Amino acid sequence: MKISIIIPFYNVEKYIDRCIKSVKTQTFIDFECILIDDKSTDNTFFEAKKAIGTDSRFRIIQHKENKRQGGARNTGLDNANGEWITFLDSDDLWQPNYLEKMYEEAIKSKVDIVVCQMKKINDENQLFNFKQLSITGIYTNQQQLVDIFIEHPTTCNKLYKRQIWETLRFPENLFQEDLATCFQTAFYAQRVLFIKDPLYIYYQRQNSTSKHFSIKLMKERIAIFEIMKEIIVEKLNNDVNRLNLIYLMSVVYATHNEIVKYAKKEEKLRLLRQTYHLWNKDFFNPKAISSLFGKVPFHRLFFLWVYYISPTFSYYIFSLKNKII
């Protein structure tokens, strides 16, 4: 078996047929496809069964309890038999030559991971290029790869040698499991190839998890950071600059952004003030913010500074920016 495909799903009855068909129509046929039903409460399971039909390359594993995306992917990894592994989200799809091109490039270049570009599809089924990465070629520097995968923490759009996942697993029952896991693949890969072909089609739903704010999601984001911190302390000699970057951008800035964009209007300012007092002052301080100069876009650095000085002032400035956009 050349490739194992892992597709977790939960309540995506409108999209699962399209997803499965994009796998069935691949020009590369030597694969197994493991779908994990993470205890869906709608008709996704039956839609998946219908889409699979009699194709013996596909099988569905049903969870007895909901483990979120990370737990479902782990189940897929535990049951994978392929020499190579790739992930597909259940509302996304592939170009017909995704597997063929990724496998061909992996063998030809003798690499451990192949990364392709993505396209994006919206609710109106409009397809457009989404240039996630501006790099191509083979990368072997572990530090570079860690930085790339922290900045672009997408586990999908990649083909991995099976050995990468021998011991590595996703955190379960937590939002943004990719962020905690994707960068760790750099510790197990000697050579990573980035190709320019946009073979992965990412569907951005308006009602996706990333389109709302809740205190629960914020706390899960902090838990993800703690996982990353533990790994960075162990494997990267407690790299403070990387920790500053992750905490300030992936926790503080991301939370601030979600509150201003998605929280109820009457709650925005209260939530900004409330969360302001929850941040870890080891990372949310002037020195840490200054350390990001030249590493993040200036407007993000500016808003972090404003937020640190006054959550009230940052609310009004950020709101004005969003209105202008």
Number of C-alpha atoms within 10 A of each C-alpha: 11 14 24 26 23 26 25 26 27 22 17 18 20 12 18 26 19 18 20 25 16 17 24 18 13 17 14 19 14 14 21 20 25 24 25 26 23 24 20 19 12 12 13 21 25 12 17 25 16 11 17 20 9 9 9 9 14 19 15 17 17 18 15 10 10 16 18 19 25 21 22 28 27 21 22 24 25 12 13 20 18 19 14 23 25 24 22 26 20 23 23 21 24 24 19 18 17 24 23 15 18 24 20 14 19 22 11 8 15 14 20 22 28 27 27 22 22 23 20 18 19 13 10 6 9 9 14 12 12 14 13 14 16 9 14 15 12 16 16 14 13 18 11 12 21 20 14 16 19 22 18 15 18 19 21 19 22 21 28 26 20 19 14 19 17 11 8 15 19 21 23 16 15 21 22 23 23 22 25 24 24 21 23 22 21 24 13 17 20 15 19 27 23 19 20 15 16 20 22 23 23 21 21 15 13 11 8 9 12 15 13 15 19 14 12 11 17 19 15 17 23 18 18 23 20 15 14 21 21 12 17 17 13 11 12 14 9 14 13 17 13 18 19 21 20 20 25 24 20 19 20 23 18 15 22 25 18 17 24 22 17 14 17 13 11 8 11 19 19 14 19 21 15 12 16 17 9 10 16 13 10 11 19 18 17 13 11 19 20 13 16 19 12 9 9 12 10 12 9 14 21 14 20 24 18 17 22 16 13 14 23 15 14 22 22 12 15 18 14 11 10 11 8 7 6
